[in-house]
């Protein structure tokens, strides 16, 4: 059934769903989101109709199980939310994503965020089909909007490989949207585990959180790499802009095939990285460690070491001394060993690739990739982008496409929203918004600690082969329902 000119508005994609066979509204919601995703509806928006509708062949009461989806880019609900919603003065940039996380993202936004917070969302669809349609311009636009509005929240996205290019019929193998955004914003990605008392750690000695600060610019992520298919010399040339004599280095004389790479970083970016890390350590009141391999990359990694030390001595040493915390440089191999032996409570500054790898090790060591926050903090100290640290949960999405229920952990995606909103509250001087974000985070942790959790977390406790649905874990919608119920109690609704 298609509606046109509903309440004077014109919708390009509107559907009515008779949910007679499904009594759970939540599953209907997920089914509709999945349908819109498959139909490439860019901005599915959900409107709850207050009146009742009847189908001609089946006079079944539909409301509130009737949903209207509008294919547009502006969120204007036809039915208002409660007047008690927290008002937010400035916008937040929303970056939509792919697959299972995209479906859950919309669910979180409608049921947990927009039902409690009155905020203008500057929406950018970073789903792979639309990135391809816009030649990835939408990714660039979303990063520029983040610089303008200072706060962004991002859903997990697909970075295409050869198989994805074929699956989606892409024009080309687009680069990582995270890499594109980080290269525009600069700064540091800080990842920290979400600690739940009942989730056992693979590293039992980690009794306190560890934060990894990952440099979000350059190195392998902006490198030029190539395959060599014949003998020849690989050289690097630096041509000064002032026209002075170029400098040349012979890297290797290939006797046959092989591969090569050239990469770089800048003093400006390393300096911003250093300031972000020192400021974050001060805010946490934790010591800071920088890890490199400067014994091998004497010039490249040595530059990181020297800049950090210089900035520390000139800008932050007195504050560190006052807080009785410290800064120290360590070799990456030594640092890894020290991390495993530690009890936590420190900030670990890593170069781009090191941070990429070690943050996943950290997440798993604390229990699960689904329990990890990820926030990009720019050098200006006021611009951030919060995201889930995990991927798009493709395996669960394939099951969902077959109509099978899944037990997908939404906590990292919820924390992307809360970290973004909390920062918006700090920038705007909005204590109610800050309190809401902190309350939602606390509710998520308390829900898990009370025994209601998704399958991945139950597996950490009992072993995945031993867990049973509704005995040890619940499905996605039931878990989100539990969080929603507990949040309403915490907010006094």
Steps between C-alpha positions, in 0.01 A plus 500: 500500500637843409400831657533826315473856631477375855420804719575722206847355449620308197695182570689304237507175698220429746397156618236361734579174673230273637670343799224247578748215480752680721400618842834661583528857380878491536538223244271688262723802543812301413327336204404840359848639550644196325256543211595865458870412512456237228292743294776761539269751665756761601338641809234276649300702749249351735172663591256352750139563400264582783186397313392156386512363148320204352591297193209424269560125495610472863345739753787469746585781736839625381595795719751537651641227278458714188813669374555765237838518328588816313789509255641838589781656696315700763352362819161665562279270707126524435435395859684695769713347772443569867546860608744384765774435247833670570550797270833519317608838363748391233482222238675163500631344179365148445687260271292195410660166420452150364344161560397386849645802672298730272179326606586511869623861467157623394339296774728659763441848362122479507444300820778628724624834369231702320230392744699679771709763321379780270803542275541601136687231309703590192462170316754342263441156352835322506344171398711344225237533221472876552874548537532334162218711355671823610854386413573513874429875514248436779785379722697818441189712558432326831853572621473867401166522681668357810757778489213749478280364778774342718312181588431191289370151574578224252354157431731218391566490124631256239849549360467320166734228378482310169205291617304807611567676170338206324218464754392865477600560138722789605669741262832443678647372825438804718737579784411455865248771599660507844838567341356778283329665797806472723729645235273806474443543873846399621535444871503180702263205532460409867367152568407383847326182619156502659552299817220277634570320827353168388682481164827312559820638350741294295768698684383470862757749625330785313293618792472857367440632146782575257454772238678480166561827315543415132654763273236548232713628214751377245746208514366184330154657468623763258784296352572438133570132447566303184598162361830457316484255209853530364858581610568867571586766756256647749590861585346777710538862391417814700477817292509819717237762416768771497659346194816387678672175414276193538598230747505140386513169686545158346270267691568167331635344183247232408659193334147377415140561602392632840312789652574847632342782698552864582327664797515824694381711789519868585629701794163674520310173531743346749481819708119484505522133595730584790281781634189280482672222694642726770164674546316168516742362760451811713121466473519134605773570760690203359864466389577509126726267304610545137620187319710500180779297339749785484793258529418380146326803347745746648384800297130417453407371846769718652303801380197388703716447807672840473180699438318335792789563737536864394127572539490326837791702639366832369129462568393219729769394747386730785139377473614136488717554808209665681277199429783258588482335160777462245586479130738237364615375159545126455585264216186336364615144581591595856172688537292201392662288768447770763132539404434129555663518843321820605175549690384781267421867563726665242485655152701329225589720202553294184590578141224439248561133415606404853182653638287317246641164607545553873153648554341173382731302727399728785130457424522122494716496810229686689234260374348607168531732202137582572612668823732766365450874458669690218525880488704707256616820672633774272799722587270797567373312806133569422428296186428129545357207306368205702449158344469131577839330497373183330386422145159468338430149641457346155442146626203612708369706209499192275294320763267798530450503122376141528244606759684341790530682834845613608661593828711796396675712762398867457695644795791647302254670265305638796822636648578671169181701551562563870861614456394737224207639697706537816757705308221708343376566851844611617543736204151647544503513879205259516521299827171319432638359175823394671302328776279320245802365311667382820175344621453303178857369523447395861172329408672298226763372744247431776275310258786266411606466863142406593524199268325629187745494210562399139652171389857625458513616862333185632763304309773683691350366823379151409675422170318546169431127460316491833267799481127474437252765384286649779701309759840661462433768239221683318459613141574849374154646543450358848834643611416843363158476664666429833729801461206720402297386802792547738578840350143617554521389863832680545355816345190478718257453211 
